[in-house]
Amino acid sequence: MKKITLFILFLYTSFSFAQLEGNDWSLIDLIIDGSSYESDIIQSETESNYQNLSFLNNHYETTLCGALQANLNIDTNNTQFFLTNLTETAMDCSTTESTNLKNLYFSFFSTNLPNAFQYELDSYNDIHGNVGLIITDANGNQALYETRYVSVDDFVKSYFSVYPNPVKDILTIKEEANLKINKITIYNFLGKKLFSTNRKKINTKNMNSGIYFVKINLENNKMAVKKFIKN
């Protein structure tokens, strides 16, 4: 039994490593000192192919108006990795907003050295059909990624808002037009479905702190996705 357990563990860690290496990750949010910079990322999405991150053959590289490269050492048993010999290739951004975001994003990695970065990913797809990745530094700051950049129908998305955000107890979904909602589904960041409802006021009191998505399905087969943070 012990040999079987160790073999299963080996398969799981090998699969996790292959999944981490086998994807090009696109940044969707950066959380520094409790503040989210998702809107800055959306505004800067044209810069360097949506802020790509890749792990390949003991090599790490991420891009945003330039590139950060480093030697990579992944510890799959403890789901963490270390970066050494970090170098930056300079390139001017097209806007001040992108420049500020690049400095913040690159600093997320450079200021954590030589500490380990924890990573978390999952084998099942998220609500967009992608795989999620969370990288956490020693201070609890996080960079959140998906396997590709997600584009939601902006026309539909603009008709909905969720508040308060961050939320402590009751999350309210407000529609700005007379759109018929068929179903509302709550997912965690890595795409695990938590529950569905047709209520526009959702009690989050018993949910753990973290990042979640609200998927709003409409009667015309369109959908909108909103992110919220649970305190």
N, C-alpha and C positions, 0 to 999 in steps of 0.2 A: 504493500500500500504506500509506503514512504517513497519508493522508487517511482510509482505512478504519479504521486503528488508532485514530486520534483520535476518529472517530465512535463506535466501540465503547466507548472510554473515556468519552465524553460520555454515552452511553446508560447505562453502568454507574453512573456517579456520580449521574446524574439519578434512576435507579431507587433507589439507596441513599438519596438525600435524600428521595424520595417515601415510601420504606418507613419511614424515621426519623420523618417528619412524620405519616404516615398511621396510626400506631398509638397507642393508649393503653397505656403501659408500666406493669407492676405489679412493684414491688420484691420480689425473692425472697431476696436476700442482700446484706449489707454487710460488706466486708472492710476493717478498719482496722488498720494496723500488724500485719498477718498474722493477726488474730483475726476469726473469722466470727461474725456476729450473726444468723444465719438463725433460730435458735430464738426470739430476741426479736421478730423480724418475724412469725413464726407466732403468738406469743402476742398480738401487737398487730394482728392481721389485720382486726379489726372497725373499726379506726380509719381513717376517711376512705377507704373503698373500696380497701383493700389498697395504700395508698401509691402513688397514681397519678402518672405523669410524662407530660407531653405537650409536643410541639414543634409550633407552628403559627404561620405567617405572622410569622416573626422574633420569636416570643414563646415563652418557656419558662415552664412552671409545674409544680410538684410539690406534693403534698399529703400531710400526715400531722399530724392535730390542728392544722390551720392550713395555710397555703400559703406557698411561696416563688415569687416571680415575678421575671422579669428580661427584658431585651432579649437577643435571641439572634442570633449571627452564626456560621453554619456554614461551615466550609471543607471541602467534600467531597473536594477533591484530596488533602488530608492527613488525612482522617477525624478532624477535630477541630472543636470549637466553643468559642466564647467567650461569657461572660455579662457583662452590664453593668447598672448600675442595679438591683441586686438588692434586693428589698423583701420583708419578711415580714409576713404577716397572722397575728396571734396568736390562738390558740384553745387552751383547756385540754384536755389529754388526760384520759381516764377513769381511767387507772392510772399509777402511778409508773413502771412498766416502759415504757409507751408514751411518757411524757414523756422518759425517758432516751434512748430510741431516736430520738425526734424531734430532740433536741438533737444527737445524734451524726450523724444523717442530714443535717440542715440545715447542720451545720458542715462536712460533707464538701464541700458546694458553696461555702459562704461563705468558708472559709479558703483555698481554692485561687485566689481572685481576686487579680490579673487574669490568672493563667496559663490556658493552654488545657486543655480536657478532651479526652482521646482517646476515641473511641467505636469499637466493633466490633459489627457485626451480620451476619446471614447470611440469604440469600434462601430457603434450604430450611428446612423445619419441623423442630423438635426432637422429642424422644421423646413430648412431650405434644401435638403438633400445633400448637405455638406457634412464635414467632420469638424468638430471644434477642438481648439487647443488653447489652454491657458498657461502662461508663463508667469511665475511669481518670483520676485526678488526677495532678498533677506529682510527688507522692511515692509513687506506685504503689498508693495505696488505690483500692478499686473498689466500685462499686454495680452489682449484677446484676439484670436485669429479664427478664420475659417479656411477651408480648402480652396475657396475662390471668393471673390468679392460678390456680394449679394445685391442685386438691384431689384427693388420692389416698385410696383406701379405707383409712381409719385402722385398721380392724379387721385387715385383711390386713397393712398396713405394720407394725403393732406386733409382728408375729411374726418380724421380721427385724432383724438388726443387722449393721453392717459395722465391722471394726476391724483394725488400729489406724487411727484417723482423726484427724489426717493420717497417711498411710502413706508409707513409704520404699521397701519391697520387696514383701512379700507381704500382700495384702489378703484377709481371711477373711470369708466370709459365713456367719453363724450363724442358724439357724432355731430358734425357740423352741417349735415344734409340729411334728407329723408331717405336713408339707405337701410334696407332690410337686412338685419344681422341674423344669420342662421345659427351660428355657433361661435363661441369664444373658447379658446384653448390656451392653457398656460403650460409653458415648457421651461425647464432650466436651461442654462447656457449651452450645455452639451447636447441638448435636444431631447432629453427624456420628458415624455408627456406626463404631466402631473394630474391634471383634471380638465374637464370641459364643462361649460355652463352656458346659459343664455342670459344670465344676469349681467347688467352693466356696472354693478357695484360688487366688487370681489373682496372677500375677507382674506387678508394675507397674514393675519396675526400669528398663525401657527407655522408659517413658512420660515425656513432658515434665511439668514442674511445672505445676500448675493445678488446675482444678475439673472433676470428672467426675461422671457419673451411672451407677448400676447399675440396670438394668431387669431385674426378676425375674419371669419368666412362669411361672405355675402351671398344673397340669393341668386346673383348673376354669375356665380362661380368665380368671382374675383376675391382677392384677399388682401388684407393689410397686415403688416407685422410691426409691432411697437415693442421697444425695449423698456424695462423699468428696473429700478434697483430697490431691493427690500432691505431696510435698515434693521 
